[in-house]
Amino acid sequence: MSDMRPQDRRLESRNRTVAVALGAFFFCMIGAAYAAVPLYQLFCQVTGYGGTTQRVTQYSDRVLDREITVHFDANTSSGLPWAFRPVQREVTMKIGETTQIAYEAENLARTPSSGRATFNVTPQIAGSYFMKVECFCFTDTTLKPGEKMEMPVVFYVDPEIVDAPELKNIHTITLSYTFYPGDAAEPVAAASRTGAEGDAPAGAKIGG
């Protein structure tokens, strides 16, 4: 190194700086790619974009003397050998009333398999008023061969929906789940087993 000319040392230093910068840029791009999906999910959950429902931790403290009907839809990707359905097809409830329903999944394969659910509501603009206190979405669930699992959903419709000009006359909302193959190797406690103690029956009204 001591025999190198000053200009050669400067050139080597520049090359080393460029290499470090390119490496940092490469890893930043990888990080951005991995972050894109969770950031998009967060954006949808905050804004209700695309019919994404809202997650809350408390029950509604206001119930209106007005009813709304919620239909439940279930879909399964062709790559997942499950039977998936709502325990009941619809429920009529008061706006603001916290309600629990359930979906049921069954692994039809001879080997364990994992699934992950996504969801949305229609009309999509109602997503920002559909409040879920508990659900099984965005978490891998693993079922043994022939195993059935009942998965609760606790939700309410925000009373502020009647103040939205485009939704004030709405009478029906559809909640739809789709299960896709998951990556989990071990079961995740994302739902309660069928018949588990402490669960309210499907369609039960909670609080309000």
C-alpha atoms as a printed R data frame, in Angstrom:
    type eleno elety resid chain resno       x       y      z
1   ATOM     1    CA   MET     A     1   0.000   0.000  0.000
2   ATOM     2    CA   SER     A     2   2.881   2.427  0.810
3   ATOM     3    CA   ASP     A     3   4.174   2.021 -2.788
4   ATOM     4    CA   MET     A     4   0.856   3.177 -4.296
5   ATOM     5    CA   ARG     A     5   0.717   6.580 -5.892
6   ATOM     6    CA   PRO     A     6  -1.628   9.146 -4.265
7   ATOM     7    CA   GLN     A     7  -4.004   9.045 -7.217
8   ATOM     8    CA   ASP     A     8  -4.173   5.254 -7.031
9   ATOM     9    CA   ARG     A     9  -5.016   5.402 -3.325
10  ATOM    10    CA   ARG     A    10  -7.735   7.957 -4.011
11  ATOM    11    CA   LEU     A    11  -9.176   5.726 -6.753
12  ATOM    12    CA   GLU     A    12  -9.183   2.681 -4.465
13  ATOM    13    CA   SER     A    13 -10.880   4.715 -1.719
14  ATOM    14    CA   ARG     A    14 -13.573   5.905 -4.151
15  ATOM    15    CA   ASN     A    15 -14.196   2.374 -5.370
16  ATOM    16    CA   ARG     A    16 -14.530   1.130 -1.799
17  ATOM    17    CA   THR     A    17 -16.995   3.938 -0.987
18  ATOM    18    CA   VAL     A    18 -19.082   3.152 -4.067
19  ATOM    19    CA   ALA     A    19 -19.145  -0.556 -3.166
20  ATOM    20    CA   VAL     A    20 -20.330   0.193  0.376
21  ATOM    21    CA   ALA     A    21 -22.998   2.583 -0.905
22  ATOM    22    CA   LEU     A    22 -24.286   0.029 -3.427
23  ATOM    23    CA   GLY     A    23 -24.390  -2.656 -0.737
24  ATOM    24    CA   ALA     A    24 -26.351  -0.396  1.588
25  ATOM    25    CA   PHE     A    25 -28.774   0.501 -1.215
26  ATOM    26    CA   PHE     A    26 -29.273  -3.193 -2.029
27  ATOM    27    CA   PHE     A    27 -30.150  -4.104  1.570
28  ATOM    28    CA   CYS     A    28 -32.436  -1.063  1.892
29  ATOM    29    CA   MET     A    29 -34.358  -2.182 -1.199
30  ATOM    30    CA   ILE     A    30 -34.761  -5.689  0.257
31  ATOM    31    CA   GLY     A    31 -36.030  -4.203  3.511
32  ATOM    32    CA   ALA     A    32 -38.499  -1.987  1.650
33  ATOM    33    CA   ALA     A    33 -39.836  -4.979 -0.274
34  ATOM    34    CA   TYR     A    34 -40.467  -6.957  2.915
35  ATOM    35    CA   ALA     A    35 -42.035  -3.936  4.607
36  ATOM    36    CA   ALA     A    36 -44.380  -3.178  1.714
37  ATOM    37    CA   VAL     A    37 -46.978  -5.828  2.588
38  ATOM    38    CA   PRO     A    38 -47.343  -5.058  6.334
39  ATOM    39    CA   LEU     A    39 -47.306  -1.321  5.622
40  ATOM    40    CA   TYR     A    40 -50.056  -1.766  3.033
41  ATOM    41    CA   GLN     A    41 -52.063  -3.842  5.520
42  ATOM    42    CA   LEU     A    42 -51.637  -1.107  8.120
43  ATOM    43    CA   PHE     A    43 -52.744   1.550  5.616
44  ATOM    44    CA   CYS     A    44 -55.859  -0.462  4.748
45  ATOM    45    CA   GLN     A    45 -56.733  -1.069  8.398
46  ATOM    46    CA   VAL     A    46 -56.391   2.597  9.310
47  ATOM    47    CA   THR     A    47 -58.283   3.983  6.326
48  ATOM    48    CA   GLY     A    48 -60.742   1.170  5.539
49  ATOM    49    CA   TYR     A    49 -59.391   1.148  1.977
50  ATOM    50    CA   GLY     A    50 -60.588  -1.783 -0.129
51  ATOM    51    CA   GLY     A    51 -63.243  -2.758  2.388
52  ATOM    52    CA   THR     A    52 -60.714  -3.443  5.147
53  ATOM    53    CA   THR     A    53 -62.366  -3.478  8.552
54  ATOM    54    CA   GLN     A    54 -61.056  -1.707 11.636
55  ATOM    55    CA   ARG     A    55 -59.447  -3.394 14.674
56  ATOM    56    CA   VAL     A    56 -60.471  -2.095 18.109
57  ATOM    57    CA   THR     A    57 -59.941  -3.278 21.680
58  ATOM    58    CA   GLN     A    58 -63.150  -2.068 23.296
59  ATOM    59    CA   TYR     A    59 -66.834  -2.738 22.801
60  ATOM    60    CA   SER     A    60 -69.099  -0.006 21.522
61  ATOM    61    CA   ASP     A    61 -70.489   2.321 24.216
62  ATOM    62    CA   ARG     A    62 -73.450   3.456 22.106
63  ATOM    63    CA   VAL     A    63 -76.236   1.356 20.584
64  ATOM    64    CA   LEU     A    64 -78.788   2.823 18.188
65  ATOM    65    CA   ASP     A    65 -82.399   1.824 17.888
66  ATOM    66    CA   ARG     A    66 -81.792   0.790 14.302
67  ATOM    67    CA   GLU     A    67 -80.976  -2.642 12.917
68  ATOM    68    CA   ILE     A    68 -78.550  -3.746 10.262
69  ATOM    69    CA   THR     A    69 -78.018  -7.208  8.732
70  ATOM    70    CA   VAL     A    70 -74.525  -8.638  8.280
71  ATOM    71    CA   HIS     A    71 -74.036 -11.511  5.815
72  ATOM    72    CA   PHE     A    72 -71.043 -13.860  6.157
73  ATOM    73    CA   ASP     A    73 -69.116 -15.233  3.184
74  ATOM    74    CA   ALA     A    74 -66.295 -17.837  3.130
75  ATOM    75    CA   ASN     A    75 -63.803 -18.724  0.392
76  ATOM    76    CA   THR     A    76 -60.806 -21.057  0.194
77  ATOM    77    CA   SER     A    77 -57.853 -20.882 -2.180
78  ATOM    78    CA   SER     A    78 -57.465 -23.883 -4.487
79  ATOM    79    CA   GLY     A    79 -54.070 -24.575 -2.891
80  ATOM    80    CA   LEU     A    80 -55.527 -25.188  0.568
81  ATOM    81    CA   PRO     A    81 -57.367 -28.524  1.191
82  ATOM    82    CA   TRP     A    82 -59.839 -27.094  3.690
83  ATOM    83    CA   ALA     A    83 -63.596 -26.860  4.030
84  ATOM    84    CA   PHE     A    84 -64.331 -23.372  5.325
85  ATOM    85    CA   ARG     A    85 -67.730 -21.887  6.080
86  ATOM    86    CA   PRO     A    86 -69.601 -19.534  8.404
87  ATOM    87    CA   VAL     A    87 -71.508 -21.274 11.189
88  ATOM    88    CA   GLN     A    88 -74.436 -18.998 10.350
89  ATOM    89    CA   ARG     A    89 -75.051 -17.109  7.136
90  ATOM    90    CA   GLU     A    90 -76.252 -13.822  8.569
91  ATOM    91    CA   VAL     A    91 -77.182 -11.983 11.728
92  ATOM    92    CA   THR     A    92 -79.450  -8.995 12.290
93  ATOM    93    CA   MET     A    93 -78.241  -6.694 15.042
94  ATOM    94    CA   LYS     A    94 -78.589  -3.150 16.264
95  ATOM    95    CA   ILE     A    95 -76.021  -0.649 15.030
96  ATOM    96    CA   GLY     A    96 -73.403  -0.333 17.784
97  ATOM    97    CA   GLU     A    97 -74.317  -3.678 19.345
98  ATOM    98    CA   THR     A    98 -71.303  -5.956 19.905
99  ATOM    99    CA   THR     A    99 -71.927  -9.422 18.485
100 ATOM   100    CA   GLN     A   100 -70.007 -12.711 18.268
101 ATOM   101    CA   ILE     A   101 -70.319 -15.135 15.360
102 ATOM   102    CA   ALA     A   102 -68.058 -17.965 14.231
103 ATOM   103    CA   TYR     A   103 -66.527 -19.568 11.160
104 ATOM   104    CA   GLU     A   104 -65.539 -23.232 10.957
105 ATOM   105    CA   ALA     A   105 -62.567 -24.747  9.134
106 ATOM   106    CA   GLU     A   106 -61.793 -28.423  8.526
107 ATOM   107    CA   ASN     A   107 -58.610 -29.934  7.112
108 ATOM   108    CA   LEU     A   108 -59.667 -32.472  4.445
109 ATOM   109    CA   ALA     A   109 -56.103 -33.641  3.738
110 ATOM   110    CA   ARG     A   110 -54.206 -36.573  5.242
111 ATOM   111    CA   THR     A   111 -51.370 -34.337  6.395
112 ATOM   112    CA   PRO     A   112 -51.273 -31.211  8.584
113 ATOM   113    CA   SER     A   113 -51.712 -27.943  6.713
114 ATOM   114    CA   SER     A   114 -51.661 -24.258  7.559
115 ATOM   115    CA   GLY     A   115 -53.848 -21.430  6.341
116 ATOM   116    CA   ARG     A   116 -54.010 -17.668  6.704
117 ATOM   117    CA   ALA     A   117 -57.155 -15.615  6.220
118 ATOM   118    CA   THR     A   118 -57.654 -12.216  4.653
119 ATOM   119    CA   PHE     A   119 -60.935 -10.322  4.763
120 ATOM   120    CA   ASN     A   120 -62.952  -7.411  3.490
121 ATOM   121    CA   VAL     A   121 -66.470  -6.030  3.666
122 ATOM   122    CA   THR     A   122 -68.884  -4.823  1.015
123 ATOM   123    CA   PRO     A   123 -69.862  -2.201  0.270
124 ATOM   124    CA   GLN     A   124 -66.180  -1.334  0.572
125 ATOM   125    CA   ILE     A   125 -66.850   2.156  1.872
126 ATOM   126    CA   ALA     A   126 -68.405   0.545  4.975
127 ATOM   127    CA   GLY     A   127 -65.016  -0.930  5.972
128 ATOM   128    CA   SER     A   128 -64.055   2.050  8.116
129 ATOM   129    CA   TYR     A   129 -67.256   1.586 10.183
130 ATOM   130    CA   PHE     A   130 -67.011  -2.193 10.666
131 ATOM   131    CA   MET     A   131 -65.169  -2.655 13.980
132 ATOM   132    CA   LYS     A   132 -63.654  -6.040 14.862
133 ATOM   133    CA   VAL     A   133 -62.739  -6.674 18.489
134 ATOM   134    CA   GLU     A   134 -61.523 -10.232 17.834
135 ATOM   135    CA   CYS     A   135 -60.788 -12.191 14.657
136 ATOM   136    CA   PHE     A   136 -58.534 -14.879 13.203
137 ATOM   137    CA   CYS     A   137 -57.149 -12.941 10.238
138 ATOM   138    CA   PHE     A   138 -53.489 -12.452  9.225
139 ATOM   139    CA   THR     A   139 -52.300 -15.267 11.542
140 ATOM   140    CA   ASP     A   140 -51.289 -18.757 10.425
141 ATOM   141    CA   THR     A   141 -53.581 -21.500 11.712
142 ATOM   142    CA   THR     A   142 -52.505 -25.153 11.485
143 ATOM   143    CA   LEU     A   143 -54.970 -28.059 11.403
144 ATOM   144    CA   LYS     A   144 -54.175 -31.742 11.783
145 ATOM   145    CA   PRO     A   145 -55.639 -34.236  9.287
146 ATOM   146    CA   GLY     A   146 -59.428 -34.230  9.699
147 ATOM   147    CA   GLU     A   147 -59.303 -31.594 12.430
148 ATOM   148    CA   LYS     A   148 -62.069 -29.009 12.735
149 ATOM   149    CA   MET     A   149 -61.702 -25.597 14.342
150 ATOM   150    CA   GLU     A   150 -64.291 -22.996 15.222
151 ATOM   151    CA   MET     A   151 -62.969 -19.456 14.888
152 ATOM   152    CA   PRO     A   152 -64.863 -16.609 16.568
153 ATOM   153    CA   VAL     A   153 -65.302 -13.087 15.258
154 ATOM   154    CA   VAL     A   154 -66.432 -10.338 17.652
155 ATOM   155    CA   PHE     A   155 -67.532  -7.104 16.010
156 ATOM   156    CA   TYR     A   156 -69.907  -4.176 15.884
157 ATOM   157    CA   VAL     A   157 -70.943  -1.550 13.340
158 ATOM   158    CA   ASP     A   158 -69.891   1.943 14.380
159 ATOM   159    CA   PRO     A   159 -72.958   4.143 15.047
160 ATOM   160    CA   GLU     A   160 -71.232   6.929 13.106
161 ATOM   161    CA   ILE     A   161 -72.144   5.053  9.938
162 ATOM   162    CA   VAL     A   162 -75.563   6.746 10.016
163 ATOM   163    CA   ASP     A   163 -73.852  10.139  9.735
164 ATOM   164    CA   ALA     A   164 -72.071   9.239  6.490
165 ATOM   165    CA   PRO     A   165 -74.249  10.607  3.656
166 ATOM   166    CA   GLU     A   166 -73.349   7.737  1.326
167 ATOM   167    CA   LEU     A   167 -74.129   5.076  3.981
168 ATOM   168    CA   LYS     A   168 -76.910   6.525  6.126
169 ATOM   169    CA   ASN     A   169 -79.514   4.352  4.364
170 ATOM   170    CA   ILE     A   170 -77.466   1.151  4.281
171 ATOM   171    CA   HIS     A   171 -79.261  -1.952  5.598
172 ATOM   172    CA   THR     A   172 -76.871  -4.804  4.716
173 ATOM   173    CA   ILE     A   173 -73.117  -5.416  4.983
174 ATOM   174    CA   THR     A   174 -71.245  -8.546  3.845
175 ATOM   175    CA   LEU     A   175 -68.165  -9.759  5.723
176 ATOM   176    CA   SER     A   176 -66.020 -12.016  3.548
177 ATOM   177    CA   TYR     A   177 -63.007 -14.158  4.495
178 ATOM   178    CA   THR     A   178 -60.653 -16.010  2.160
179 ATOM   179    CA   PHE     A   179 -58.161 -18.622  3.428
180 ATOM   180    CA   TYR     A   180 -54.856 -19.078  1.612
181 ATOM   181    CA   PRO     A   181 -52.026 -21.583  2.277
182 ATOM   182    CA   GLY     A   182 -49.907 -20.415  5.221
183 ATOM   183    CA   ASP     A   183 -46.270 -20.883  6.138
184 ATOM   184    CA   ALA     A   184 -46.546 -21.882  9.802
185 ATOM   185    CA   ALA     A   185 -44.986 -25.177 10.812
186 ATOM   186    CA   GLU     A   186 -46.571 -25.142 14.267
187 ATOM   187    CA   PRO     A   187 -50.122 -24.197 15.297
188 ATOM   188    CA   VAL     A   188 -50.705 -20.606 16.312
189 ATOM   189    CA   ALA     A   189 -53.271 -19.768 18.967
190 ATOM   190    CA   ALA     A   190 -55.395 -17.689 16.642
191 ATOM   191    CA   ALA     A   191 -58.745 -19.309 17.335
192 ATOM   192    CA   SER     A   192 -60.551 -21.410 19.895
193 ATOM   193    CA   ARG     A   193 -61.258 -25.089 19.335
194 ATOM   194    CA   THR     A   194 -64.807 -26.213 18.683
195 ATOM   195    CA   GLY     A   195 -66.659 -26.489 21.961
196 ATOM   196    CA   ALA     A   196 -64.009 -24.591 23.939
197 ATOM   197    CA   GLU     A   197 -65.249 -23.335 27.272
198 ATOM   198    CA   GLY     A   198 -65.854 -19.638 27.714
199 ATOM   199    CA   ASP     A   199 -66.820 -18.835 24.096
200 ATOM   200    CA   ALA     A   200 -70.143 -17.198 23.510
201 ATOM   201    CA   PRO     A   201 -72.373 -19.059 21.017
202 ATOM   202    CA   ALA     A   202 -72.344 -17.878 17.433
203 ATOM   203    CA   GLY     A   203 -74.624 -14.937 16.927
204 ATOM   204    CA   ALA     A   204 -74.559 -13.992 20.601
205 ATOM   205    CA   LYS     A   205 -74.958 -10.353 21.518
206 ATOM   206    CA   ILE     A   206 -72.230  -9.025 23.796
207 ATOM   207    CA   GLY     A   207 -72.588  -5.932 25.892
208 ATOM   208    CA   GLY     A   208 -74.421  -2.972 24.426
